[in-house]
Amino acid sequence: MGARSYSFPILLISLLFVTISLSTLNTQVPLWLVHNQFPVWQIGLVGSSYFVGNLIGTIIANWIIGKFNAKKTYSYVCILFALATLGLSLSMDVYSWSFWRLIIGIACAVTWVIVESCILVTGTVRTRGKMLAVYMTTYYLGTVFGQALLRYFPIDVLYFGLVISTLMALAILFIALTHYKLPKKKKSSFNLMPMLVHKQARLGLMGCVIAGMIIGSFYSLLPAYYAHLGYDDSQVANWMIILITSGVIAQIPVGWIADRYGKQKLLIIEMIIATLACMMLIAGVFDVIATILLGATIYTVYPISMAWACETVKKQDIVTMNQTMLLVNTLGSLVAPALIALAMDKLGNDYLFVSIVLISIYFVWLLSRSLIKNRWSRHAGSF
């Protein structure tokens, strides 16, 4: 237990370097493409390619971990991340950039499976929720730091890649100091169907899909949205900082509220608030307040949904459920940016927020219908 307690903060420090790297790339890549006159649909394609990589990485993560062990796998994918970032400097076209972003997506997904699995396996029923809250807070802090540091990064793609490579080297150094070992499965087959059809986890998994759709769209398209409004790179980074910082601050209090008052009710309220915030942004009123509300809601949907789904399975199935949640989250992140980018190209930039409103309303309908159905069943059962 001593090794575990000391390994956890070191694991988070390593994750911090990976997240800072990813955060800077998520904003800088769309801006590079905008500055080079790429249309919105191609920017969406490059963004979706990253999430295709997430999907592939999620599927192959267990096989790679079983072959090389957790720490070696983590180190290898950090090296892959660095090489792919350097690869962006080789040419400026949509197909090569889509390929390199796909490779980065694979590396990130494997990293998340390792980190989240280490937390879920070593945590207990009492500590797992707190550890996940600290993990998500660290992840979003890294995202904020990445946005804040972006103005100090070199604009040149090659030198940018060299900075990312240095951060990846630091991530490898810290992961080497941990003592995590993940249990090996007897079967190496990728069988998530029992988790996907697990009725009690259905809405939790749907929450992971919704979170992926919204956050994936914002990461892929929001920098381009602000750039088309005429904001410079520094202003774009500032708006992203406001959005993500709100999510960081909300993590722990929202987690406490979810545990105390119920995850399903809280998700309904969050989606309603997100809808109102998007309407404010479409109308152009109280933009800062709307961005804060949006960040505080959308960035807490995934951890709440993840905890909700994990509550419905046995401990030996938690890692598989974690992999399933990453898979469906990635599917949401993969589909939404490409479709919403097409809508923005044809109908206007505001359709980024119109799309988020439609997604949120649909999730509110699903959650409310289930809540009413459960209450009616309990009421009928009392007679």
C-alpha positions, 0 to 999 in steps of 0.5 A, a space after each residue: 500500500 505504501 508503494 501505491 500511495 507514493 505511485 499515485 501522485 507520481 502517476 498523476 505528474 506523468 499524466 500532467 506532462 502528457 495532458 499539457 502536450 495534448 492540450 497544446 496540440 488540440 488547440 494549435 492544430 486547428 489554428 495551423 489549419 485555419 492559418 493555411 486556409 483549410 476549409 472547416 470540413 477538412 479541419 473536422 476531418 483531421 479532428 475526427 482522425 484523432 478520435 479514430 485513433 482513440 478508438 483503435 487505441 482503446 481496442 488494442 490497449 489490453 493486448 499491448 499491456 498484456 504483451 509489454 506490461 503497463 509501464 513499458 506500454 506507457 513509455 512506448 506510446 509516449 515515444 509514439 506521441 512524440 514521433 507523430 508530433 514531429 511527423 506533422 512538420 513533414 508536410 502540410 496536407 489534410 491526409 498526412 495530418 489526419 494520419 499523424 493525428 490518428 497515431 497521436 489518438 492511439 497513443 493517448 487512448 492507451 495512456 488513459 486505459 493504463 492510468 484509469 485502470 491503475 486507479 480503478 484496480 488499486 482503489 477501494 469502494 471508498 477511495 475510488 471516487 475520490 481518486 477519480 475526482 483527483 485524476 480528472 482534476 489533474 487531467 483538466 489542470 494539465 489541459 488548462 496549463 497547456 492552453 496557458 503555456 501555448 503562447 510560449 510554445 514556438 509557432 514553427 511545427 518542427 520546433 513545437 514537436 521538439 518541445 512536445 518530445 521533451 515533455 514526453 521524455 519527462 512523462 516516461 521518466 516519472 512513470 518509470 518511478 511508479 510500482 503499478 502492475 495490472 492483472 493479466 486476463 486469461 482471455 486476450 479477446 476483445 469482448 465488451 458486449 456484456 458491458 454494452 448490453 448491461 442494462 443497469 449501466 446503459 444510461 451511464 454509458 450513454 453519458 460517456 457517449 454524450 460527453 465524447 460528442 460535446 467535448 470532442 466537438 469543442 476540442 476539434 472545432 471551437 478554436 476554429 470557431 473563434 479564429 473565424 470570429 477574428 480572434 488571434 491565437 492568444 485570445 483563442 487560448 484565453 477562451 479555451 482556458 476559461 472553458 476548461 478552468 470552469 470544468 476543473 473547478 467544478 470537478 470535486 463539488 459536482 462529484 460531491 453533489 452527485 454522490 449526495 443527491 443522485 447522479 441521474 438528477 444531476 446530469 439532467 440539471 447539467 444538460 439543461 444548464 449547458 443548453 441555456 449556456 449554448 443559447 446565450 452564446 448563440 445570442 451573443 449575451 453574457 459570453 463569459 458567464 455562458 462559457 463558465 457555465 458550459 465548462 462547469 457542466 460538460 466537463 463533469 458529465 464523463 466522470 459522473 457517467 463513469 462512476 455511475 456505470 462502474 457502480 453497476 458491475 463487479 470489481 473484476 469487471 471494472 477494467 473491462 467497463 472502463 475500456 467500454 466507457 472509453 470506447 463509447 466516449 471515443 465513438 461519440 468524439 469520432 462521429 460528432 466533430 465530422 458531422 458538426 463541421 459539415 453543418 458549420 460549413 453549410 449553415 454557419 459557425 453558430 451551428 456548433 452550439 445549435 448541435 450541442 443544444 440538440 444533443 443535450 436536449 436528447 440526453 435530458 429526454 432519455 434521463 427524464 424518461 428513465 427517472 419517471 419510469 423508475 418512480 412509476 415502477 416503485 409507486 406501482 410496486 407499493 400497492 
